Amino acid sequence: MERLSEQQEKFAQLVADGSNYSDALRAIRPHVKNWKSKSINEVASRLCVKVASRIDELKAELAAKNLWSREDSVNALRSVVDSPDKASDVTGAVKELNSMHGYKEAEEHNHNHSGKVDGKWTVEFINAEITDATLES
């Protein structure tokens, strides 16, 4: 395999660690954030083909080390959601899962009855709905 550039290596590491191709491309080339999603996906897919063998090597190294993976984290948090000791466990697990996947809490907290801020549902409102649904079942 030919030697990879620093950006290609970082891309391979991000993908091996669980990032999707488009997010990995955005991380190594911040200027693409202004591109259309279709263009980002196409460039990321081409880059992935070019570094596929390195991604496979990195995944094999991680598996050999038997490290705690992103998937392990998601599965552990999912088990908390499925079998919580208390309602706040569910809220904490959902917040952590949201954080792991890049979802941020609403910047502005407007505690009106609709659960919306600037026309968008707030994280707190959604988490409360999930908690209520979990406790009812």
C-alpha positions, -999 to 999 in steps of 0.1 A, spaced: 0 0 0 13 34 -9 21 58 20 -9 79 30 -9 116 36 -15 130 71 -51 138 62 -58 104 46 -44 87 78 -66 108 100 -96 100 79 -89 63 81 -85 66 119 -118 84 123 -136 59 101 -120 30 119 -131 45 152 -167 47 141 -172 80 123 -192 80 91 -173 89 59 -189 124 56 -182 133 92 -146 121 89 -141 142 58 -156 173 75 -131 167 104 -100 166 82 -111 192 57 -132 218 76 -138 239 44 -161 213 30 -188 222 56 -199 248 30 -203 221 3 -236 204 -6 -241 171 12 -240 152 -21 -205 166 -29 -193 157 6 -206 122 3 -190 116 -31 -156 129 -21 -157 110 12 -167 78 -6 -138 81 -31 -114 88 -2 -127 57 17 -120 35 -13 -85 48 -15 -78 42 22 -99 11 27 -70 -13 34 -57 11 61 -92 13 77 -93 -25 78 -58 -26 94 -68 -1 121 -101 -19 128 -81 -52 132 -56 -35 156 -85 -22 177 -102 -56 178 -69 -72 187 -65 -48 216 -101 -56 227 -106 -19 236 -139 -5 247 -154 7 215 -180 33 206 -203 4 199 -197 -10 234 -205 25 248 -238 27 229 -247 -9 239 -240 -1 276 -260 31 275 -288 13 256 -290 -13 284 -295 16 309 -323 30 288 -339 -5 285 -336 -14 323 -331 18 343 -329 18 381 -345 52 382 -359 77 357 -329 100 358 -307 70 346 -327 71 313 -323 109 309 -285 107 317 -281 78 292 -300 96 264 -280 128 270 -247 109 268 -259 91 236 -269 124 221 -235 139 230 -217 109 215 -235 114 182 -229 152 181 -264 163 191 -262 194 213 -286 207 238 -306 237 228 -287 269 236 -317 288 247 -340 274 273 -376 286 270 -398 266 294 -431 271 277 -457 243 276 -451 234 239 -415 223 245 -403 243 215 -377 270 212 -376 289 179 -399 263 164 -377 234 173 -383 208 200 -359 211 229 -337 183 241 -352 185 276 -387 182 263 -378 152 241 -359 135 270 -389 141 293 -412 125 267 -389 95 264 -387 91 302 -425 94 305 -430 67 278 -404 44 294 -420 47 328 -455 41 314 -444 8 297 
